[in-house]
Amino acid sequence: MKEKILEEMMKNEGKKVFNMILRMVRQRQEAEDLYQEVFTAFYHNLGKVQPVAYKSYLYRIAYNKTLNQIKSRQRDLKFMLKQFNQPGIEEDSDPEQRNIMIRESLALLKPEEALLIELQFYQGKSYQEISEITGYSESAVDSRLVRAKRKLRELLERRGINNLQEKQFAAVL
C-alpha cells in the first residue's frame, strides 16, 4: 500500500518537487540527493499523515530539507556582489543575459524568500498551498511574498533591469 502511494506521488509530483529543489540548491547532484531524501522521508512517515495531506506534506519535507541543506553550506556571493558594479542592461536587450541576472539576483535572496517566489511564480501555488507547505499563515505568506518581491525588484533595479513584467519573471524561473 505504501509503495503504491509513493509511486503515485513520485509520478504526479516528483518532477515539480525535483525542480523546486534544483532551483533552490542550483546543483544537480545535490538536488538529486535531496530528492531521494525527501521521498525516503515521505515514505517512512506515510503512516503519520492523513491521505488528504500527502501532497502538502511532501512539499513541506522538500522545503525543510532544502532549507537545511542551504543553511548547512557556506555560500560565496562575493563574485555576484561584484556584478552590481557592471553596467545595467535594459529589459529589451539580450534576454539570456537578463535571465542570468535575474537568477543571480534570486540567489542573493534568503533561501526562504527565493522559495516563496519560486512556489508562487514557477509552481503556480496559491497562498493557501504555500501556507500548507511552509507552515506560515496565509497573511504571513502574503506579507513575506511582498517583501521578497520588493527585495528582488531592488536587486534587479540596481542591475539595470526595470519594470520587469511578472510573466517575464515567471519565464526566467
N, C-alpha and C positions, 0 to 999 in steps of 0.2 A: 504493500500500500504506500509506504513512504517513498519507495523508489519511483512509483508511478507519479506521485505528486512532484518529486524532484525533477523527473524527466519533463513533465509538463511545464513547470516553472522555467526550466532551462530553455525549453523550446520557445515559450511565449515571451519571456523577459530577459533571457540570457544575453542577447545582443545589446539590449539597452543598458543592462547593468554593466557589461564589459565596457561599452563606450563611455558611460559615466565615469567609471574608474579610470579609464585611459585618459580622458580629458583632465582628470584631476592630477594624476601622477606623471603623465606625459612620457612614460617609458613603457614600451610594450611588454617587456619581460616582467616588470614589476606589476603591471596591470593583470597579466595572465596569472601570476602567483596570487594576487589578491582575489581575483575572480574565483579561483579554486577554493581559497579560504572562505570566501563568502558563501558559496554553495555547500561547502562542508559544514559550516556553522549552521546554515539554514536546515540542512538535513538532520543534524544532530538535535536540533531544538524544535522540530516539527510538532512533537507531542505537546509542547507548551503553548502552542499558538492555535487560535481558532481559525478554521478554514477561510473565513471571510477576510482575515487579516494577513494571509500568506504574502500577498504582493507587497503591502506596505512594510511588513516585517523584513522581507528580502531586501528592499531598498534601504531600510534602516540599518541592517547589518552592513551593507555595502558602504553606506555613508560613514558609519562609525569606523569600520576597518580602514577605509581610505584616509579619513582624517587622522587616525592614529599613525598610519604609515607616513603621512606627510609630516606630521609633527615630530616623528622619531628621526628624520633625516635633516641634516642641515642644508639649507638652500643658499646657493651662492648667487646672489642677484646683482653683484657689482657690475657685471657686464651689461645687464639690462638697464640698470640705473644710468650708466654712461650713455645709453642710447637716447636719453632725454636731451642731450646736448646736440644731437643731429638735427638738421633742418626738418621741419614737418612736411607732410605730404597732404595734398588735397584729396578730398573724398573721391573725386572723379579720376584721380591718377591711377597708376598701376594697382589693380585690385588685389593681386597676390601680395604685394608689399604692404598694402593696407591691412590685409588679413593677418599677415605675420605680426604687424604692430599691435593689432587687437589681441591676438593670442598672447603676445608678450605682456601686454598690459593686464590681461586677465591673470597671468601668473604672478603679478605683483600684488593682487588682492589677497586677503586672508583666505585660506582654504574654504572656510565656511561661506564666505561671500561669493567666491567663484562657483561653489557648488550650487548655491541658491540661484544664481544667474543661469547656470547650466541646466538646472532642473526646469526652470521656467521657460527659457528660450529653446533649448535643444530638445528636451524631453517633452515639452508642452504640458507640464504638470500644472494642475490648478493649485490655488493656495491651500485648499483642503488636503490635497495629496502631498504637497510639500510639507505641510504641518504634520501629517502622519509619518513621513519619512524622517524628518528632523527632530520631531518632538516639541517644536515651537508651536505656540498658539497661532491661529490664522492672522491675528492682528500683529503678532511679532514677526511672522513671515513677511507681511506687507511692509512693516517699517524697516526690517532688515534688508529687504529687496530694494526699497527706495534708497537707503544709504549705500548699498553695494553698487547700484546703478550710478548714483551720484559720484562715488569714488572712481568708478570705471570711466565715466564721462570726463572727469577732471584729468585722469591719466591720459586719456585719448586726446583731449584738447591740448595738453602740454606737448603732445607729439604731432600736433597739427591736423588731427582728424576731428572735424567739427560737424555738427548736425547729422550724425550717423543715424540712418533710419533703422528702426527695430528689425525690419525684415532683412536688412543687410547684415546687421549684427547677428541675428539668428543663423544666417547662412554661414558665417565665419565659424561659429561654434561647431 
